[in-house]
């Protein structure tokens, strides 16, 4: 089963989304957005930019 984005309005009135893996586990959570259009733009940004995103290990 493929992953999916879930979009909703939180208790404070902000739009948010979760990216869920095929097994239903949440693998990414958005910030709050003032409008649905902005939240959808956030989803589109992840779709566009994540396939080639670099993995950087941060050492302490």
Secondary structure, DSSP 8 states (H G I E B T S, - for coil): ---EEEEEE-TTS-EEEEEE-TTS-EEEE---BSSHHHHHHHHHHHHHHGGG--------
